[in-house]
Amino acid sequence: MPNTLQISTELLTRAVETVVPRDLAEKKLASGKPVRIYLGIDPTGSKLHVGHSVPLRKLKAFQEAGHEVIFLIGSFTAMIGDPSGRDQQRSPLTMEQVEENFKTYKKQAGKILDFDKIKVVYNHEWLGKLTFNDIVKIASNFTVQQMLDREMFKRRMEEEHPIALHEFLYPLMQGFDSVMLDVDCELGGNDQLFNILCGRTLQAAYHKREKFVLTTRLIEGTDGRKMSKTYDNCIYLEDEANDMYGKVMRVQDSLILTYMECCTDIPMAEIAEIKKSMENGANPMDFKKRLAKEITALYHGIAAAEEAGKQFSKVFSDGGVPDDMPTVKAPKGSALVDLIVRNKLASSKSEAKRLIQQGAVKLNETVITDIEAKAEKGILKVGKRKFAKIVL
């Protein structure tokens, strides 16, 4: 069993990018008193991927170590839109959209966090009550130069893209959350570092407790680029077991250790041994299978993960087809594109057409290149992992 010192060390190191200031963090954790820590999210989207899981898992680690954890819903800030990492202004949301998105977010985040054991707060409860005088007072703690020094604002100015004034207010609003919660630590992805440091500044200005800042690593997608729906390189928390396993197997070898550290519960000592083995010439494929099993088991259970591993080997190693592929009925003369979309083998008609044009669709082992092709009896393969048995 890990001791208290080891747990505290891992809280500040595993999957962590930045701790500011580290000596304060070490002092607070060494005191033996529970620290008050929060993670804030703006429910601006509906699908979470394993990149989102990294700060969620870190919050869970603090909770399991006996600390006081708070999960903040950016019910007000989501309506403004966080500019962090954005080359264009983010579209603001209505309160109704925020509430609807959070229902989906909570369901997915619930695969990691037990919301019955975590305090949940909403920042519209205080940000929505600020007067103009309050906002001026908050803003007086920062300079325009600080805002313009942010990389995405520099890039926008160089490319002559607009920067709205309310985007300067976003990090101030997030910073004021720290004041209201009076926390020892704020946790977030490393793209949130500027915003989180604003909270540290404001807590000092409002004579609250001194907080330390902890940011988690941003992990790349399966192809090594930024994890993004645009690049089709995300591993989503709601992916089916076979899909999840298969996607992890697409992860570049250079990312295996990063994913193990950030997305699994494999002990760090064991990860260090795996690193040595790979440096000494061990086959990365063996460790990637371990990684795929670990991640899939976290969200689907060990039995489903083991079965997904068997199906992957059958399809990709043995050249077979999965045992559990669905049987779909195709009306006479129906378009193959429509059948693909209707059975969720592609997310949209445009994606189905794109896959066909790229040669990623096979019917009875024949590559389909005509987007007007009709459905025929046989085995349909879409992409690398999706299969269906067509009956007429």
Sine and cosine of phi, psi and omega as CSV:
sin_phi,cos_phi,sin_psi,cos_psi,sin_omega,cos_omega
0.00,0.00,0.71,-0.71,0.03,-1.00
-0.92,0.39,0.61,-0.79,0.03,-1.00
-1.00,0.08,0.07,-1.00,-0.08,-1.00
-0.88,0.48,-0.66,0.75,0.00,-1.00
-0.89,0.45,-0.68,0.73,0.01,-1.00
-0.89,0.45,-0.65,0.76,0.01,-1.00
-0.89,0.46,-0.72,0.69,0.00,-1.00
-0.89,0.46,-0.63,0.78,0.02,-1.00
-0.89,0.45,-0.71,0.71,-0.01,-1.00
-0.92,0.39,-0.54,0.84,0.04,-1.00
-0.86,0.52,-0.55,0.84,-0.06,-1.00
-0.99,-0.15,-0.02,1.00,-0.06,-1.00
-0.80,-0.60,-0.70,0.72,-0.10,-0.99
-0.92,0.39,0.83,-0.56,0.01,-1.00
0.88,0.47,0.29,0.96,-0.07,-1.00
-0.99,-0.17,0.69,-0.73,0.05,-1.00
-0.99,-0.13,-0.73,0.68,-0.11,-0.99
-0.62,-0.78,0.64,-0.77,0.18,-0.98
-0.76,-0.65,0.86,-0.52,-0.05,-1.00
-0.71,-0.70,0.84,-0.54,-0.27,0.96
-0.99,0.11,0.61,-0.79,-0.09,-1.00
-0.90,0.43,-0.62,0.78,-0.04,-1.00
-0.89,0.45,-0.58,0.81,0.05,-1.00
-0.92,0.39,-0.67,0.74,0.01,-1.00
-0.88,0.48,-0.71,0.70,-0.01,-1.00
-0.90,0.43,-0.63,0.77,0.01,-1.00
-0.90,0.43,-0.71,0.70,-0.03,-1.00
-0.91,0.42,-0.66,0.75,-0.02,-1.00
-0.95,0.32,-0.53,0.84,-0.01,-1.00
-0.97,0.25,-0.27,0.96,-0.05,-1.00
-0.93,0.38,-0.35,0.94,-0.04,-1.00
1.00,0.08,-0.13,0.99,0.03,-1.00
-1.00,0.00,0.61,-0.80,0.05,-1.00
-0.88,0.47,0.71,-0.70,0.09,-1.00
-1.00,-0.01,0.50,-0.87,0.07,-1.00
-0.99,-0.11,0.87,-0.49,-0.10,-1.00
-0.75,-0.66,0.59,-0.80,0.04,-1.00
-0.70,-0.71,0.47,-0.88,0.12,-0.99
-0.84,-0.54,0.80,-0.60,0.03,-1.00
-0.95,-0.32,0.62,-0.78,0.06,-1.00
-0.73,-0.68,0.59,-0.81,0.16,-0.99
-0.98,-0.21,0.91,-0.40,-0.03,-1.00
-0.96,0.26,0.95,0.31,-0.04,-1.00
-1.00,-0.03,-0.22,0.97,0.01,-1.00
-0.75,-0.66,0.03,-1.00,-0.09,-1.00
-0.90,-0.43,-0.17,0.99,-0.05,-1.00
-0.83,-0.55,0.78,-0.62,0.04,-1.00
-0.98,-0.20,0.63,-0.77,0.06,-1.00
-0.89,-0.46,0.04,-1.00,-0.09,-1.00
-0.91,0.42,-0.36,0.93,0.11,-0.99
-0.89,0.45,-0.64,0.77,0.06,-1.00
-0.92,0.39,-0.43,0.90,-0.08,-1.00
-0.94,0.34,-0.36,0.93,-0.12,-0.99
-0.89,0.47,-0.81,0.59,0.06,-1.00
-0.92,0.39,-0.52,0.86,0.05,-1.00
-0.89,0.45,-0.67,0.74,0.02,-1.00
-0.92,0.39,-0.58,0.82,0.03,-1.00
-0.92,0.39,-0.66,0.76,0.06,-1.00
-0.87,0.49,-0.66,0.75,0.04,-1.00
-0.88,0.47,-0.64,0.77,0.00,-1.00
-0.89,0.46,-0.65,0.76,0.06,-1.00
-0.90,0.43,-0.65,0.76,0.01,-1.00
-0.88,0.47,-0.71,0.70,-0.04,-1.00
-0.92,0.38,-0.38,0.93,0.04,-1.00
-1.00,0.08,0.04,1.00,0.09,-1.00
1.00,-0.07,0.25,0.97,-0.01,-1.00
-1.00,-0.03,0.29,-0.96,-0.02,-1.00
-1.00,0.05,0.93,-0.37,-0.08,-1.00
-0.94,-0.34,0.60,-0.80,-0.01,-1.00
-0.79,-0.62,0.72,-0.69,0.04,-1.00
-0.94,-0.34,0.91,-0.41,-0.07,-1.00
-0.98,-0.19,0.78,-0.62,0.09,-1.00
-1.00,-0.08,0.86,-0.51,0.00,-1.00
-0.97,0.23,0.89,0.45,-0.06,-1.00
-0.92,0.39,-0.41,0.91,0.08,-1.00
-0.99,-0.10,-0.74,0.67,-0.05,-1.00
-0.90,0.43,-0.50,0.87,0.04,-1.00
-0.90,0.44,-0.46,0.89,0.01,-1.00
-0.98,0.22,-0.27,0.96,0.09,-1.00
-1.00,0.03,-0.78,0.62,-0.01,-1.00
0.97,-0.23,0.90,-0.44,-0.01,-1.00
-0.96,0.28,0.83,-0.56,0.01,-1.00
-0.99,0.16,-0.12,0.99,-0.10,-1.00
-0.82,0.57,0.81,-0.58,0.05,-1.00
0.94,0.33,0.22,0.98,-0.08,-1.00
-0.97,-0.24,0.73,-0.68,0.08,-1.00
-1.00,0.03,-0.17,0.98,0.04,-1.00
-0.67,-0.74,0.35,-0.94,0.00,-1.00
-0.89,0.45,0.72,-0.70,0.02,-1.00
-0.98,0.19,0.67,-0.74,0.00,-1.00
-0.94,0.33,0.76,-0.65,0.03,-1.00
-0.94,0.34,0.39,-0.92,-0.01,-1.00
-0.91,-0.42,0.36,-0.93,0.13,-0.99
-1.00,0.06,0.29,-0.96,0.05,-1.00
-0.87,0.49,-0.58,0.81,0.01,-1.00
-0.90,0.44,-0.66,0.76,0.03,-1.00
-0.92,0.40,-0.65,0.76,0.02,-1.00
-0.87,0.50,-0.73,0.68,-0.03,-1.00
-0.90,0.44,-0.65,0.76,0.00,-1.00
-0.92,0.39,-0.68,0.73,0.02,-1.00
-0.89,0.45,-0.61,0.79,-0.06,-1.00
-0.93,0.37,-0.53,0.85,0.06,-1.00
-0.84,0.54,-0.72,0.69,0.01,-1.00
-0.93,0.36,-0.67,0.75,0.00,-1.00
-0.87,0.50,-0.73,0.68,-0.05,-1.00
-0.89,0.46,-0.63,0.78,0.02,-1.00
-0.88,0.48,-0.68,0.74,-0.02,-1.00
-0.97,0.26,-0.71,0.71,0.02,-1.00
-0.90,0.44,-0.43,0.90,0.03,-1.00
-0.91,0.41,-0.21,0.98,0.10,-0.99
-0.95,0.32,-0.31,0.95,-0.02,-1.00
-0.92,-0.39,-0.73,0.68,-0.09,-1.00
-0.98,-0.22,0.58,-0.82,0.15,-0.99
-1.00,-0.08,0.98,-0.18,-0.09,-1.00
-0.92,0.39,-0.26,0.97,0.07,-1.00
-0.95,0.30,-0.31,0.95,-0.05,-1.00
-0.94,-0.34,0.15,0.99,-0.07,-1.00
-0.82,-0.57,0.67,-0.75,0.06,-1.00
-0.98,0.21,0.81,-0.58,0.00,-1.00
-0.93,-0.36,0.77,-0.64,0.00,-1.00
-0.77,-0.64,0.34,-0.94,-0.03,-1.00
-0.82,-0.57,0.80,-0.59,-0.13,-0.99
-0.98,0.19,-0.10,1.00,0.10,-0.99
-0.93,0.36,-0.33,0.94,-0.04,-1.00
-0.92,0.40,-0.42,0.91,0.08,-1.00
-0.89,-0.46,-0.59,0.81,-0.02,-1.00
-0.93,0.38,-0.55,0.84,0.00,-1.00
-0.94,0.34,-0.19,0.98,-0.03,-1.00
-0.97,-0.23,-0.04,1.00,-0.03,-1.00
-0.92,0.40,0.66,-0.75,0.10,-1.00
-1.00,0.04,0.20,-0.98,0.05,-1.00
-0.88,0.47,-0.57,0.82,0.04,-1.00
-0.89,0.45,-0.64,0.77,0.05,-1.00
-0.88,0.48,-0.69,0.73,-0.05,-1.00
-0.91,0.40,-0.65,0.76,0.04,-1.00
-0.88,0.47,-0.66,0.75,0.01,-1.00
-0.89,0.46,-0.69,0.72,0.03,-1.00
-0.89,0.45,-0.73,0.69,-0.07,-1.00
-0.90,0.43,-0.43,0.90,-0.04,-1.00
-0.91,0.41,-0.18,0.98,-0.01,-1.00
-1.00,0.03,0.00,1.00,-0.07,-1.00
-0.71,-0.71,0.29,-0.96,0.00,-1.00
-0.89,-0.46,0.38,-0.92,0.08,-1.00
-0.89,0.46,-0.60,0.80,0.01,-1.00
-0.87,0.50,-0.63,0.77,0.04,-1.00
-0.86,0.50,-0.67,0.74,-0.02,-1.00
-0.93,0.37,-0.71,0.70,-0.06,-1.00
-0.94,0.33,-0.28,0.96,0.01,-1.00
-0.98,0.22,-0.18,0.98,0.01,-1.00
-0.94,0.35,0.67,-0.75,-0.16,-0.99
-0.85,0.52,-0.68,0.73,-0.08,-1.00
-0.94,0.34,-0.50,0.86,0.06,-1.00
-0.95,0.32,-0.62,0.78,0.07,-1.00
-0.86,0.52,-0.71,0.70,-0.04,-1.00
-0.90,0.43,-0.67,0.75,0.01,-1.00
-0.89,0.45,-0.65,0.76,0.01,-1.00
-0.91,0.42,-0.65,0.76,0.02,-1.00
-0.90,0.44,-0.58,0.82,-0.03,-1.00
-1.00,-0.06,0.10,0.99,0.05,-1.00
0.86,0.52,0.60,0.80,0.12,-0.99
-1.00,-0.05,0.60,-0.80,-0.08,-1.00
-0.93,0.37,0.52,-0.86,0.13,-0.99
-0.85,-0.53,0.91,-0.42,-0.02,-1.00
-0.98,0.18,0.55,-0.83,-0.03,-1.00
-0.87,0.50,-0.57,0.82,-0.04,-1.00
-0.91,0.41,-0.36,0.93,0.03,-1.00
-0.93,0.37,-0.50,0.87,0.11,-0.99
-0.92,0.40,-0.47,0.88,-0.05,-1.00
-0.98,0.19,-0.33,0.94,-0.09,-1.00
-0.84,0.55,-0.82,0.57,-0.01,-1.00
-0.88,0.48,-0.45,0.89,0.06,-1.00
-0.93,0.36,-0.65,0.76,0.03,-1.00
-0.90,0.44,-0.71,0.71,0.02,-1.00
-0.90,0.45,-0.64,0.77,0.03,-1.00
-0.89,0.46,-0.59,0.81,-0.01,-1.00
-0.94,0.35,-0.41,0.91,0.11,-0.99
-0.84,0.55,-0.66,0.75,0.01,-1.00
-0.89,0.45,-0.60,0.80,0.02,-1.00
-0.89,0.46,-0.74,0.67,-0.04,-1.00
-0.92,0.38,-0.56,0.83,-0.02,-1.00
-1.00,0.03,-0.31,0.95,0.02,-1.00
0.74,0.67,0.89,0.45,-0.12,-0.99
-1.00,-0.09,0.31,-0.95,0.14,-0.99
-1.00,0.09,-0.42,0.91,-0.06,-1.00
-0.43,-0.90,0.59,-0.80,0.20,-0.98
-0.89,-0.45,0.68,-0.73,-0.06,-1.00
-0.91,-0.41,0.60,-0.80,0.07,-1.00
-0.12,-0.99,0.15,-0.99,0.10,-0.99
-0.91,0.41,0.36,-0.93,-0.10,-1.00
-0.91,0.41,-0.33,0.94,0.07,-1.00
-0.95,0.33,-0.17,0.99,0.00,-1.00
-0.99,-0.14,0.11,0.99,-0.14,-0.99
-0.82,0.57,-0.73,0.69,-0.03,-1.00
-0.87,0.49,-0.74,0.67,-0.02,-1.00
-0.88,0.48,-0.66,0.75,-0.04,-1.00
-0.93,0.36,-0.61,0.79,0.05,-1.00
-0.91,0.41,-0.51,0.86,0.10,-1.00
-0.86,0.50,-0.62,0.79,0.04,-1.00
-0.91,0.42,-0.61,0.79,0.05,-1.00
-0.89,0.45,-0.67,0.74,0.03,-1.00
-0.88,0.48,-0.71,0.71,-0.06,-1.00
-0.95,0.32,-0.57,0.82,0.04,-1.00
-0.89,0.46,-0.62,0.79,0.05,-1.00
-0.92,0.38,-0.67,0.74,-0.03,-1.00
-0.90,0.43,-0.53,0.85,-0.02,-1.00
-0.99,-0.14,0.23,0.97,0.09,-1.00
0.85,0.52,0.65,0.76,0.11,-0.99
-1.00,-0.06,-0.05,-1.00,0.00,-1.00
-0.91,0.41,0.43,-0.90,0.01,-1.00
-0.98,0.19,0.81,-0.59,-0.03,-1.00
-0.95,-0.32,0.48,-0.88,0.17,-0.99
-0.97,-0.24,0.36,-0.93,-0.09,-1.00
-0.93,-0.38,0.73,-0.68,0.04,-1.00
-0.76,-0.64,0.85,-0.53,0.05,-1.00
-0.89,-0.46,0.61,-0.79,0.00,-1.00
-1.00,-0.10,0.31,-0.95,-0.05,-1.00
-0.94,0.35,0.53,-0.85,0.13,-0.99
-0.99,-0.12,0.88,-0.48,-0.06,-1.00
-1.00,-0.10,0.56,-0.83,0.00,-1.00
-0.98,0.22,0.30,-0.95,0.06,-1.00
-0.96,0.26,-0.02,-1.00,-0.10,-0.99
-0.87,0.50,-0.42,0.91,-0.03,-1.00
-0.99,-0.15,0.11,0.99,0.03,-1.00
1.00,-0.02,-0.15,0.99,0.06,-1.00
-1.00,-0.03,0.13,-0.99,0.06,-1.00
-0.78,0.63,0.72,-0.69,0.00,-1.00
-0.93,0.37,0.90,-0.44,-0.11,-0.99
-0.41,-0.91,0.61,-0.79,0.08,-1.00
-0.85,0.53,-0.54,0.84,-0.01,-1.00
-0.86,0.52,-0.62,0.78,-0.06,-1.00
-1.00,0.00,-0.04,1.00,-0.03,-1.00
0.81,0.59,0.70,0.72,-0.04,-1.00
-0.81,-0.59,0.40,0.92,-0.04,-1.00
-0.99,-0.12,0.56,-0.83,0.19,-0.98
-0.95,-0.30,0.96,-0.27,-0.10,-0.99
-1.00,0.09,0.54,-0.84,-0.02,-1.00
-0.91,0.41,-0.38,0.92,0.00,-1.00
-0.98,-0.20,0.18,0.98,0.11,-0.99
-0.87,0.49,0.57,-0.82,0.12,-0.99
-0.89,0.45,0.40,-0.92,-0.10,-1.00
-0.82,0.57,-0.73,0.69,-0.02,-1.00
-0.90,0.44,-0.65,0.76,0.04,-1.00
-0.90,0.43,-0.71,0.71,-0.02,-1.00
-0.88,0.48,-0.73,0.68,0.01,-1.00
-0.87,0.49,-0.72,0.69,-0.02,-1.00
-0.90,0.45,-0.63,0.78,0.01,-1.00
-0.91,0.41,-0.66,0.75,0.02,-1.00
-0.89,0.46,-0.57,0.82,0.02,-1.00
-0.93,0.38,-0.25,0.97,0.08,-1.00
-1.00,0.06,-0.16,0.99,-0.04,-1.00
-0.87,0.49,0.69,-0.73,0.02,-1.00
-0.88,0.47,0.56,-0.83,-0.04,-1.00
-0.83,0.56,-0.56,0.83,-0.05,-1.00
-0.92,0.39,-0.23,0.97,-0.04,-1.00
-0.98,-0.22,-0.03,1.00,-0.07,-1.00
-0.84,0.54,-0.76,0.65,-0.05,-1.00
-0.92,0.39,-0.61,0.79,0.03,-1.00
-0.89,0.46,-0.72,0.69,0.02,-1.00
-0.90,0.44,-0.64,0.77,0.02,-1.00
-0.87,0.49,-0.69,0.72,-0.02,-1.00
-0.93,0.36,-0.67,0.74,-0.15,-0.99
-1.00,-0.01,-0.44,0.90,-0.19,-0.98
-0.86,-0.51,0.04,1.00,-0.01,-1.00
-0.73,-0.68,0.07,-1.00,0.06,-1.00
-0.97,-0.23,0.23,0.97,0.03,-1.00
-0.86,0.51,0.79,-0.61,-0.03,-1.00
-0.84,0.55,0.58,-0.81,-0.03,-1.00
-0.88,0.47,-0.55,0.83,0.03,-1.00
-0.89,0.46,-0.62,0.78,0.02,-1.00
-0.94,0.34,-0.61,0.79,0.05,-1.00
-0.89,0.46,-0.61,0.79,0.05,-1.00
-0.89,0.46,-0.63,0.78,0.04,-1.00
-0.92,0.39,-0.63,0.78,0.04,-1.00
-0.89,0.45,-0.65,0.76,0.04,-1.00
-0.86,0.51,-0.71,0.70,0.02,-1.00
-0.88,0.48,-0.68,0.74,-0.01,-1.00
-0.88,0.48,-0.69,0.72,0.00,-1.00
-0.92,0.40,-0.62,0.78,0.04,-1.00
-0.91,0.41,-0.44,0.90,0.00,-1.00
-1.00,-0.04,0.18,0.98,0.14,-0.99
0.98,-0.20,0.11,0.99,0.04,-1.00
-0.90,0.43,0.49,-0.87,-0.04,-1.00
-0.95,0.32,0.88,-0.47,0.00,-1.00
-0.86,0.51,-0.44,0.90,-0.04,-1.00
-0.86,0.51,-0.60,0.80,0.00,-1.00
-0.89,0.46,-0.66,0.75,-0.02,-1.00
-0.97,0.24,-0.48,0.88,0.04,-1.00
-0.93,0.36,-0.59,0.81,0.08,-1.00
-0.90,0.44,-0.64,0.77,0.06,-1.00
-0.89,0.46,-0.70,0.72,0.01,-1.00
-0.88,0.48,-0.73,0.68,-0.02,-1.00
-0.87,0.48,-0.66,0.76,0.01,-1.00
-0.91,0.41,-0.68,0.73,-0.03,-1.00
-0.89,0.45,-0.73,0.68,-0.04,-1.00
-0.93,0.38,-0.70,0.72,-0.01,-1.00
-0.89,0.45,-0.62,0.78,0.00,-1.00
-0.91,0.41,-0.55,0.84,0.00,-1.00
-0.87,0.49,-0.56,0.83,-0.11,-0.99
-0.95,-0.31,-0.23,0.97,-0.04,-1.00
-0.75,-0.67,-0.11,0.99,-0.04,-1.00
1.00,-0.07,0.38,-0.92,-0.11,-0.99
-0.92,0.39,-0.60,0.80,-0.03,-1.00
-0.89,0.45,-0.71,0.71,0.01,-1.00
-0.91,0.42,-0.59,0.80,0.01,-1.00
-0.91,0.41,-0.67,0.74,0.01,-1.00
-0.91,0.41,-0.64,0.77,0.03,-1.00
-0.91,0.41,-0.64,0.76,0.04,-1.00
-0.88,0.47,-0.60,0.80,0.05,-1.00
-0.90,0.44,-0.66,0.75,0.03,-1.00
-0.90,0.44,-0.69,0.72,0.00,-1.00
-0.91,0.41,-0.62,0.78,0.03,-1.00
-0.88,0.48,-0.73,0.69,0.00,-1.00
-0.89,0.46,-0.63,0.77,-0.02,-1.00
-0.90,0.43,-0.68,0.74,-0.07,-1.00
-0.98,0.22,-0.71,0.71,-0.16,-0.99
-0.99,-0.12,-0.53,0.85,-0.01,-1.00
-1.00,-0.01,-0.62,0.78,-0.07,-1.00
-0.98,-0.18,-0.09,1.00,0.03,-1.00
0.95,0.30,0.37,0.93,-0.02,-1.00
-1.00,-0.10,-0.26,-0.96,0.06,-1.00
-0.83,-0.55,0.48,-0.88,-0.05,-1.00
-0.92,0.40,0.51,-0.86,0.01,-1.00
-0.95,0.31,-0.48,0.88,-0.16,-0.99
-0.98,-0.18,0.36,0.93,-0.01,-1.00
-0.93,0.37,0.59,-0.81,-0.05,-1.00
-0.96,0.28,0.45,-0.89,0.13,-0.99
-0.98,-0.18,0.80,-0.60,-0.04,-1.00
-0.85,-0.53,0.63,-0.78,0.00,-1.00
-0.99,-0.11,0.76,-0.66,-0.02,-1.00
-0.93,-0.36,0.88,-0.48,0.08,-1.00
-0.85,0.52,0.53,-0.85,-0.03,-1.00
-0.84,0.55,0.78,-0.63,0.03,-1.00
0.98,0.20,0.16,0.99,-0.04,-1.00
-0.96,0.28,0.50,-0.86,-0.02,-1.00
-0.97,0.26,0.66,-0.75,0.00,-1.00
-0.89,0.45,-0.61,0.80,0.02,-1.00
-0.85,0.53,-0.72,0.70,-0.02,-1.00
-0.90,0.43,-0.63,0.78,0.00,-1.00
-0.90,0.43,-0.64,0.77,0.01,-1.00
-0.88,0.47,-0.71,0.71,-0.03,-1.00
-0.94,0.33,-0.69,0.72,-0.05,-1.00
-0.87,0.49,-0.53,0.85,-0.02,-1.00
-0.98,-0.19,0.30,0.95,0.12,-0.99
0.85,0.52,0.56,0.83,0.12,-0.99
-1.00,0.06,-0.17,0.99,0.15,-0.99
-0.51,-0.86,0.46,-0.89,-0.12,-0.99
-0.98,0.19,-0.33,0.94,-0.03,-1.00
-0.39,-0.92,0.22,-0.98,0.01,-1.00
-0.91,0.42,-0.62,0.79,0.00,-1.00
-0.91,0.41,-0.61,0.79,0.03,-1.00
-0.92,0.38,-0.65,0.76,0.02,-1.00
-0.87,0.49,-0.69,0.72,0.03,-1.00
-0.90,0.43,-0.64,0.77,0.00,-1.00
-0.89,0.45,-0.66,0.75,0.01,-1.00
-0.90,0.44,-0.64,0.77,0.04,-1.00
-0.90,0.43,-0.72,0.69,0.00,-1.00
-0.89,0.45,-0.47,0.88,0.01,-1.00
-1.00,0.05,0.00,1.00,0.00,-1.00
0.97,0.24,0.40,0.92,-0.07,-1.00
-0.99,-0.12,0.15,0.99,0.01,-1.00
-0.87,-0.50,0.78,-0.62,0.03,-1.00
-0.82,-0.58,0.60,-0.80,0.10,-0.99
-0.80,-0.60,0.90,-0.44,-0.08,-1.00
0.80,0.60,0.71,0.71,0.05,-1.00
0.93,0.36,0.12,0.99,0.07,-1.00
-0.98,-0.20,0.79,-0.61,0.01,-1.00
-0.93,0.36,0.78,-0.63,0.02,-1.00
-1.00,-0.09,0.80,-0.60,-0.01,-1.00
-0.87,-0.49,-0.15,0.99,-0.04,-1.00
-0.99,-0.12,0.89,-0.45,-0.03,-1.00
-0.94,0.35,-0.20,0.98,0.05,-1.00
-1.00,-0.09,0.09,1.00,-0.06,-1.00
-0.84,0.54,0.55,-0.83,0.02,-1.00
-1.00,-0.08,0.46,-0.89,0.04,-1.00
-0.94,0.34,0.64,-0.77,0.05,-1.00
-0.74,-0.67,0.34,-0.94,0.02,-1.00
-0.90,0.44,0.70,-0.71,0.07,-1.00
0.57,-0.82,-0.28,-0.96,-0.05,-1.00
-0.99,-0.13,0.86,-0.51,0.01,-1.00
-0.98,-0.22,0.75,-0.67,0.06,-1.00
-0.85,-0.53,0.81,-0.59,0.00,-1.00
-0.87,-0.49,0.87,-0.49,-0.09,-1.00
0.93,0.36,-0.50,-0.87,-0.07,-1.00
-0.99,-0.11,-0.30,0.95,-0.18,-0.98
-0.77,-0.64,-0.10,1.00,-0.10,-0.99
-0.96,-0.28,0.79,-0.62,-0.05,-1.00
-0.77,-0.64,0.42,-0.91,0.14,-0.99
-0.42,-0.91,0.56,-0.83,0.07,-1.00
-0.98,-0.17,0.89,-0.45,-0.04,-1.00
-1.00,-0.01,0.78,-0.63,0.14,-0.99
-0.86,-0.51,0.56,-0.83,-0.02,-1.00
-0.98,-0.20,0.00,0.00,0.00,0.00
